Amino acid sequence: MMKAIELRAKDRAALNTELSALLKASLGLRMQLSTQQLADTSQLKKTRRAIARLRTVLTEKANQK
């Protein structure tokens, strides 16, 4: 998971690519949780927060222009 400072250095295309990857990972984790296969449940929280951090940076970039 990247920090917000590192995310701000990237362009929108890279951020959108990373966002889609995190959303897919989140879906996979939720499926594992529902089928009792997820061993580390803290991954859900970490992924959810990383998605929120990425969306925040994307919104900041959109509001700058």
Backbone as numpy.savetxt, mean C-alpha at the origin, in Angstrom:
# Nx Ny Nz CAx CAy CAz Cx Cy Cz
8.16 -1.99 3.17 7.33 -0.82 3.17 8.21 0.42 3.17
7.85 1.35 2.32 8.65 2.55 2.17 8.12 3.68 3.05
9.00 4.58 3.40 8.60 5.75 4.16 8.02 6.79 3.21
7.29 7.74 3.76 6.63 8.77 2.96 7.66 9.62 2.20
8.80 9.85 2.80 9.84 10.66 2.14 10.33 9.96 0.88
10.50 8.65 0.96 10.95 7.89 -0.20 9.87 7.85 -1.27
8.61 7.80 -0.84 7.50 7.76 -1.80 7.36 9.09 -2.53
7.60 10.19 -1.84 7.46 11.51 -2.46 8.48 11.73 -3.57
9.58 11.00 -3.54 10.61 11.14 -4.56 10.22 10.44 -5.86
9.24 9.55 -5.81 8.84 8.80 -7.00 7.80 9.57 -7.81
7.66 9.20 -9.07 6.64 9.83 -9.92 5.31 9.09 -9.77
4.28 9.68 -10.35 2.92 9.13 -10.19 2.78 7.72 -10.76
3.41 7.46 -11.89 3.29 6.14 -12.51 3.85 5.05 -11.59
5.00 5.32 -10.99 5.60 4.34 -10.08 4.74 4.16 -8.84
4.16 5.25 -8.36 3.29 5.16 -7.18 2.03 4.35 -7.49
1.45 4.58 -8.66 0.26 3.82 -9.04 0.56 2.34 -9.21
1.73 2.03 -9.75 2.14 0.63 -9.89 2.28 -0.03 -8.52
2.91 0.69 -7.61 3.11 0.15 -6.27 1.77 0.02 -5.54
0.87 0.96 -5.76 -0.45 0.89 -5.14 -1.22 -0.34 -5.60
-1.18 -0.61 -6.90 -1.90 -1.78 -7.39 -1.29 -3.08 -6.84
0.03 -3.10 -6.69 0.67 -4.28 -6.11 0.26 -4.47 -4.65
0.18 -3.37 -3.91 -0.23 -3.47 -2.51 -1.69 -3.88 -2.37
-2.54 -3.41 -3.27 -3.94 -3.80 -3.22 -4.11 -5.29 -3.50
-3.32 -5.81 -4.44 -3.35 -7.25 -4.73 -2.84 -8.04 -3.53
-1.79 -7.54 -2.90 -1.25 -8.22 -1.72 -2.27 -8.21 -0.58
-2.97 -7.10 -0.44 -4.00 -7.00 0.59 -5.11 -8.01 0.36
-5.53 -8.16 -0.88 -6.55 -9.14 -1.21 -6.08 -10.55 -0.87
-4.85 -10.86 -1.23 -4.29 -12.17 -0.92 -4.24 -12.44 0.58
-3.86 -11.42 1.33 -3.80 -11.58 2.79 -5.18 -11.79 3.38
-6.17 -11.08 2.87 -7.54 -11.26 3.37 -8.07 -12.65 3.05
-7.72 -13.15 1.88 -8.15 -14.50 1.52 -7.48 -15.54 2.43
-6.20 -15.35 2.70 -5.50 -16.26 3.61 -6.11 -16.21 5.00
-6.48 -15.02 5.45 -7.09 -14.88 6.77 -8.43 -15.62 6.83
-9.21 -15.49 5.77 -10.53 -16.13 5.79 -10.45 -17.65 5.71
-9.38 -18.17 5.14 -9.22 -19.62 5.05 -8.30 -20.18 6.14
-8.01 -19.35 7.15 -7.20 -19.76 8.30 -5.78 -20.16 7.91
-5.23 -19.57 6.86 -3.87 -19.90 6.42 -2.86 -18.81 6.77
-3.34 -17.67 7.25 -2.45 -16.55 7.54 -1.82 -16.72 8.92
-0.50 -16.83 8.94 0.20 -17.03 10.21 0.49 -15.70 10.90
0.87 -14.68 10.14 1.25 -13.39 10.71 0.15 -12.36 10.41
-0.76 -12.19 11.33 -1.90 -11.30 11.09 -1.51 -9.83 11.10
-0.32 -9.51 11.59 0.11 -8.10 11.60 0.40 -7.61 10.18
0.58 -8.52 9.23 0.81 -8.12 7.84 -0.38 -7.36 7.28
-1.59 -7.71 7.73 -2.79 -7.00 7.28 -2.71 -5.52 7.64
-2.36 -5.25 8.89 -2.28 -3.88 9.36 -1.17 -3.12 8.64
-0.03 -3.76 8.46 1.09 -3.11 7.78 0.75 -2.77 6.34
0.09 -3.69 5.66 -0.29 -3.46 4.27 -1.34 -2.37 4.16
-2.31 -2.38 5.07 -3.36 -1.36 5.06 -2.77 0.03 5.27
-1.83 0.14 6.17 -1.20 1.43 6.43 -0.30 1.88 5.28
0.36 0.93 4.63 1.18 1.27 3.47 0.31 1.79 2.33
-0.87 1.20 2.15 -1.80 1.67 1.12 -2.25 3.09 1.45
-2.57 3.34 2.71 -3.00 4.68 3.13 -1.89 5.70 2.93
-0.66 5.31 3.25 0.48 6.20 3.08 0.68 6.55 1.60
0.55 5.54 0.75 0.71 5.75 -0.69 -0.39 6.65 -1.24
-1.63 6.42 -0.82 -2.74 7.24 -1.29 -2.59 8.68 -0.81
-2.05 8.87 0.39 -1.82 10.22 0.90 -0.81 10.95 0.04
0.27 10.28 -0.32 1.30 10.90 -1.15 0.74 11.22 -2.54
-0.07 10.32 -3.09 -0.69 10.58 -4.40 -1.62 11.79 -4.34
-2.37 11.93 -3.26 -3.25 13.08 -3.09 -2.45 14.37 -2.95
-1.34 14.32 -2.21 -0.48 15.49 -2.07 0.07 15.93 -3.43
0.49 14.96 -4.24 1.01 15.28 -5.56 -0.07 15.88 -6.46
-1.29 15.38 -6.35 -2.40 15.89 -7.15 -2.76 17.32 -6.74
-2.65 17.62 -5.47 -3.02 18.95 -4.99 -1.93 19.99 -5.24
-0.72 19.56 -5.54 0.37 20.49 -5.81 0.19 21.19 -7.15
-0.46 20.52 -8.09 -0.57 21.09 -9.43 -1.89 21.70 -9.68
